[in-house]
Amino acid sequence: MRVRRKEPPKLVRNRTPARLQSIGAGKHGFTIGWDELMATSDQPGARPSDITYVIVDGVHHGRLEHLETGRLIRRRFTQQDVNDGKVVYVINDHPMLTNDSFVFRVQDHRHNILDQQTSVSRSKICALFIRLLVEFVLL
């Protein structure tokens, strides 16, 4: 008989995204990749697709999108999505409102939970850069 380990996943990395990018269709934002967000599980057989980020309190001044499907991410995404660069934070039309965050919990395939973690988007410095860039392009 195997003993079920009840250790929650570990949040190894939770950094602010560094590179502003054009996402297409006139949208700008930040990819949330494994350099920014990484959780691991000590559970036997756990794969990145088994580690799920469950959004408890969503972003307020932008939105999370799945880059491949273009759909909003409202409730959950996996570490595999993050590793594949498919999770993006899209900045809303108002460029001064990019100071944002979302609260999430991380769970593995055995339903062990690491609760109440926060991810933060770029600061207002990037918002100012976006505004200057937009003004320059429009001139």
Secondary structure, DSSP 4 states (H G I P E B T S, - for coil): -PPPP-PPPEEEEE-----EEEEETTEEEEE--TTTEEEE--STT--GGG-EEEEEE--SSEEEEETTT--B--SEEEHHHHHTT-EEEEEPS-TT----EEEEEEE-TT--EEEEEEEE---HHHHHHHHHHHHHHH-
